[in-house]
Structures are given as C-alpha cells and as structure tokens.
C-alpha cells in the first residue's frame, strides 16, 4: 500500500521551483498512464492484504506465579500467638492481626486495673461509656471513626498506668428495630405485628436480637476495641430498664415529666411520633412531582409550589387572598393572619371570612410573625397542623382542629373528604376552588419537605396526647457546667452551638407509639370504669404500687372501684440513652461500680447528636445523680465519601469497615445491597455508584491502616471526605514499618541483650540526633493526645518512623553494624539506640495500630527483668531531658542539608555511581563535623565512591556549584567528580548554581 502524499496529510502540493521547464504534452500523458498503473497495482495489493488472514501473535508464556498459601490461624482461641516461625518477608494484615485479640481478651488485659484493696490506681481513672450503636445491623465507617478515636485514648491512658474502663454496649433502637422486624415478618410470613399481638411480636424481636445482635460486637472486636466485655450492656437489660422506670417516675412525680396534647412529628406509615433526628429535611427548590409511600403508586403528587386562593369576607363582596404550600390543611384553618402595620389589611382587623367548603367563620387577626413581603401578606393559620401556626393559635386562643387520622386520611373534620388520603384531597380541593372561582394560581416555591428516615413517607405535624419533659429547668444547670469549665466541649464551634440550643430549648416529647422499647410506667386511673373528669395518671414500678398511688389521689373513693389502664406507648430511645453513663453502673442502686467509675471521663461522638443525646445526658445526669456524667465532650466530624456526599445505602457508598479490613470485590460489594430494604431501582442506582467509586473493589487494608487513616483525618472540621484508597496508603506504611523492624531484628542479632534501662545517650552523632528526634516526637504525641489533636499526633508518629527512622537512621547504621571501620563499643551503642528507638516507637504507635505493634513488639528481645506480657500493658513513652540535644539536631541537620545538595547535583548532572568528591570550608568546626560524618554522608547520599575534606585554599576548577545556605556551597565536578566547598558568608554572593 502506497504511503499517502502531502494532500493526504492535509498539506498543499508544493509548487514547481522558479525557472523549471514545462514538460511536453506526451511526457505528461505517459506520466499519467504510469501513475494510473501504479495506483491499480497498489489497489490490488491492498485488496489482497485485506483478504489474507492476519497472523496472530502468540501469547507470551507467563511464568507461573508461585501459589500463595492460604493463611490458617492455628493458634487456639485465647492462647498467645506462636511466633517461632521466621518473620515473613512482607506485611500481611490477615496474618498479623490473627490471634492477638482473643489472647488480650482472655488474659483480662482490657479490664480496669485496681490496687490490691480495690481502689483506682494512683495515676487516676479514665472511663468511657461507648455511645451504644443500634442493635439493628452493622457498623459503618462513622462507627469505625468513633471507635478508632476512643480506643486510641483508652490504650494511651491504660499505658499511662491509669485505671481504665471502656464499657461496651448496644442500644435497642426502638423504631429502627421494630421496622426491621416488621418488614422481615411480612417478607417471610406475610403477617403484621397486629396479626401476632404485642407479646408474640416482642418474642420475635428478642429472637431477632439473639440472631443478629452480636454481629456488631464481632465488628468491634475486629476493629481492635479494648472493651471490658464482661460489662457489656444492652439498653433493654433488666438493670437498665429499672433505671429507666425509676427516672420516669421521679421526674413525673416532680412535675418535670407531664402529659399534654401537643403538636408532634407524625409518621402516617409507622403511626408514631418521631424525634427530629428521625426526620430528614429534604430541600425542594422547584416544582417537583413525587410518589408518596401510602398513596397510589401510579400517581405523582406536586410539591415545591405556592398555591393561592381567596377567602370570601363575611360582610360584603370582598375577599382576602392567602398563600400556602399545603392546600389540604385549609380544612383545619381557624384564622387568617396579617401584619399589624400592613396598610392593605388594617381595615379588616377583627373581621371574619367564611370557609368556602364548610361554612366556618374564620377571624382575621393581626400578628407580627407575618411577613408582609411573603405571598400576598396574608397567611392562613392551621394551629393543629403547623408548628408556627401552633404558637400563633396559643397566642390568640384559636381553635385547634385536627383534620387527620393517624394513617394520614381525613377524619370527620375534613369533610366532605372524610376517609380520603391527604394528598389526594390536595388535588380535589384545588379543583373545587377552581370550580368556585376562588383559586388564584400557583408559583414555584423553594421549600423543605420533612421525610421519615425509616418509612420515607412525608411527615405530618399532628396533635397527639404525649409525654413531655419540661426541659427549661434542666437546661440551666447544663449551661452553667460549661460556662464554669466543669464540662469541656471540643471543638469550640460545638460549644457555641451548645449555648445556642440550650438557651432556646423546647420541651421534649418522650413517648412513641411502638411496641419495642421501654413501656411507659404510667397508668390512667379509672373510677367505676370511667376516666376522671381530668385525666389522672400515676407512675409506678408495678401495678400494685400504682393502685396504692391512685387510691391516695382519691381518698374518698372505695379502692375496689379504682381500676388502672397502662399506657401502651413506649419511651423514646433517647430517653433511655440519656441515662446510659450511670445506668450501666447500676443506678439508682449505690453500687461499687457507680462509686468507682462514675462520673466518666470522655464522651466522644458525632457533632450531629450533640443535642439529641449529649445535652440530654448532661441534663438528666445532673438532675438524677447530682453530677455531670463526664468531664469532656469531643465531637468528631461526619464521615462522608470522597466526593463529600453523605453516606447513604441508596448511593451505595455505605462501607462496612470489615470490607476495608479484609478487602472486597466489586461483585461482593453489589451483593451487600441486596441484604437491606432498598427497592430495585435504588439497588441499580447504588450499583452504578459503586462501579464509579470502587471499579476494582476495595483492596485488603487491615484494621491498623483503617484506624490510623481515620484518626489522621480527624481535625476540628465538620466533615471528613474519606477516600478509601488513602487507607491503602497507610497499609503500605505498615509494610514499611514491618520491613524496618525486620531489618532491626537482623542487625541486633539473635544473641543481643538490650540495656537494662532506656536512659541511654548514644556515642555517635546519628544516635544523639535520633534520640533527640524521638524525644521531641514523644513530647508532641503526648501533648496532642492530651488535647485530642489526632491529626497532629498521627502526623508526628508517621513522620518520625518514615522520614527519620527508616529514611535516615536505619540507612546510617548499616555500614557501622556491618563493617569493620568502628569499634565494638560503638556498634553496641548503635544497636542499643536502634533497640530503644524501635521499642519506644512501637509504643508510640500502639494506640492507633494495636495489632502490628503487638506482633513486632513480641519479636523484640526483652530488657533484663522486663516481664510485661503485652505492649498494651507497658508504660507509654515519656520525654527524657537526657535525650534532648539541640546541638546534635543542628549538626545532623547540616549533614542532611549536604546530603540533599549532593543528591540534587548528582541528579542534575546524571552522576549515578562511583562519584568522587571532597568536602571543605572556612570554619574549623564545620571541617571537623564533615570529617567525623563522612561515612554518614556517603551512606545517605548514595552512589558516592570516595569523599575527603577539601580545605578552602584548594579551589577546584570546572565545578558546578549550588548554594545550600549562607555558609555552605556544594560543588560538582562536571567530569563526574563532585566537590563541596563550605564557604564563609562573604563568599556566598554568587548565583545558586554556576560553573567555577
């Protein structure tokens, strides 16, 4: 096939050179014939080539990879791991993390250490009560972050010699658990809880808890959490249930808990009140058509619009136009409000409009809450179905008309639409108003749509008789303990939010219309089968106690005519969780545990539940025990995916920590989506997101790398955008650490005996430098752990191991311990320093990476008389003034500067090996330093053949030079010989790099 000409490449044909003779007509004709013939031959060749089968290149024979033997942990559970086999060439998380946890647990190392007489250690106590995860399902990376932080603090304080307790436990998660079990019953048996009845249904819940409740504890073990498992608690345990009943009864009898018919968040699917945390506020920024769970699945309903309609005035032909986003609630309107100063409506103050659908007279009221600029400046008031309107109704003594049944259908007050679904009624009312010529149109309107987190249905504000906690009397002391420093909150932004929320606190609804949970210990009193004129309730631990209290309230009534009806509702999960820090220790009984471990030390949790849980623990703790339940609160950031999106099952970005620890293929990730309650279309969407985020699945990273990553991300920010691949980076750090210690074991030798104490000083500059660096790292780590600055802590440890131990010290000592250029005393000193650095460095890292540090520590020889069985029981490093050596750091810093300059010039001039050079300078002190550290410089610079000091009087020619500092220049002989000249400051006025 002929090569394309210039035209084929997009270039114009070249013109004939000036002066060229024109060709004859026949010559041109002959050339054309020749060209046509050549083209014909070329076409035939091309056609033949296309028809001829193309030879297929034989695949190269791949050398068969050596089969990797599957690791099997043969250590019996609870026994110490057998490390008699040679150390592996590389780090394997699966191998390293095997066996250690069960040995720690069985050996009792997680238990709080007490003095022989049962008192806390003299160093003090450190207690954390785990924020109890919900029993429903598995932990996610947010839980992993929580536990990485808490275990780091737990292990650090344990190593400081304190009496340390990290108390495990689990929350019964009322609404979440009931929803899961109900869905399972329907899926497997096609029955509802109402078909079974309360007792039978609760038996199913307990059975479910028995089958799946321990999964979370296994995950916590895999994460390395050093919990005292013998103290594990569940919020529905008898001891904790006793505490819940006692708290309710005390607060009810004191008037802090009361019962009232008030507005609540209501889920029409679950038919229960919801806490604000169980409501997801979704922003709608334009007209949107949506399906609604308990409505016709084939019908879409309109949201994100502001509808306007007219109320006819009672007197005359006038009207007043109002605007609403919830047209169906107009059936419960009991007022139209305008701003008192709005001139358009001043003449209508005190007058009435007539409801067009039911004829009800509705007053026109003046209220400053109305925004004259919104809509028409006139708003409809529905006190029984809107939180703002509820307050307006109370201020103006309006009627509260509930138009909804519990299932979201219209009740008799919603006539003529009784029995119809709420959003179907919205459509019907619009049509009716149009027919009456009262509808004034719709405009797009940004709005917030409250969605039930569990059912995904739209939440309705609804009037229901509920149990409430009068919060204001409890908030005052909770504010004061932060103001006076008794309780410290980190970060400061969370402290500001604490004041903002508690200073404007609202009463707390604590009853839920569920079956799973702590049943409200309250009884409605009836006389001769009838309720008293005003509902009378008594609270008690037993029905017998309740009857006695009821009789005392009605002294003139024969006790035989008194009967009781127990409230069927259960208490909000947050109520029992609010008692967690002291109920787990046996309160209200004065137990030894309560005396030893309460108040606790730290409450570590996400900032999003600072008010729902933390503030309530503080309020209830002060009220019921007289003490603040913990002295410190640390609010960590929310874990989001790498793109900053909230973790959501429907997005497919919720990752099980075990998947990161063990690794998981994309196919297996897809399978995890099928175990939940996602609809098929949501599953497909989640799969697509997984394909984008984890195209090759998630590599095996191990527990240590995951924990270290999560702590390294932790700062005072509100969010963590976690890239799972960064965990793999820290897994490589683990491999670096593994190889560093493997090198150390080889250089120490089998017969090495460590010094009796860590108080060594070193004989070489490199030793003094690394000990000083170790000392400053110890200071940094302890200081930052004290202030819970985990990002700075992990950075200090990482930098020390990677850039100072691995990159420098281990390299510097190679020719010393392997060669014959130094005496045995120096070699012994270098080995002692190597041992001390390894031992102390592993201890520094242990709170974050417990498994690899235990394995590597166990392979280190022990100091004489050291019989401590585990690294977690050793003393955490403390700084030694003996090691602090500013001069050594400065001198070795100079050495490092020279080394970096050598590397830079060698790279610039492509000198790769056997370079010959000289060092020198104007200062005798620098000359002496260079003379003494020639071996270190040669070793660290790499590729240096020979090196000697060159004095200032010997100025080499033909060298490239680079300025290192005011007093140091490095020279490289262009003929692959480099020379260094350390010059005085006066001589450092030339360019940074030049040729002499």
BELZIWO-V747070 format. One line per field, one symbol per residue. psi: psi as a letter, one per 30 degrees, with the letter a starting at -180 (. if undefined). A space follows every 10 residues. Layout:
psi = ???
This chain:
psi = kkkkaeefgg llkklklkfk kklleeeeee eeeeeeeeee eeeeeeeeee fkkkkkkkkk jkkkkkkjkk kkjgkkkflk kjgfllklfl kjeeeefkfe eeeeeefgff kkkllfggll lffaljkkjk jjlkfiblla feeeeeeeee eeeeeeeefg gljkkjkllk kfideeeeee eeeeeeeefh lleeeeleee eeeeeeeeee efffeeeeee eefgkiljff gklkfgleee eeeeeeeeee eeffgeklkl jlklkkjfef hllllefgkj jkkjglkkkl lkegajfgkk kklgljkklk kkkekagllk klklfiefff fgkglkklkf gjffgeffkf allkkffggk kkljlkkffk jffkbffkkk jifggkeeee eeeeeghlkj jkfklfgglk affgkggkfl kefeeeeeee eeeeeghfkg lkkkkklkjk kkeefglkkk kkkkklkkkj feffeeeeee feeggekkkk leeeeeeeee effhklljkg kkilfjajkk hkkkkkkhfk llekkkkkkl eleeeeeeee effifgkkff fklkjkkfll kkefeefffe ffffgfkfki leeeeefkll ekjklkffge eeeeeeeeee eeeffglkfl fkkjjllkkl lfggkkkkef fggjkkeeee eflkleeeee fffffagkle eeeeeeeeee eeeifgaklk fleeeeeeee effjaglfkj jkjeffeeef eeeeeeeeee eeeeeefelf gkjllflfil flfleeeeee eeeeeeeeee eeeeeeghie eeeeeeeeee eefedefdee eefefeffag flleeeeeee eeeeeeeeee eeeefefeie eeeeeeeffk lklkgjgkfk ffflkkkkkk fefjjeeeee efeeeeeeee eeeeeeeegh jflhkkllkl lfkeeeeeee efgeeeeeee ekgkelklkk lefjjklgkk kkkeaegklk kjkehgklkk kjllefghgl leklk.
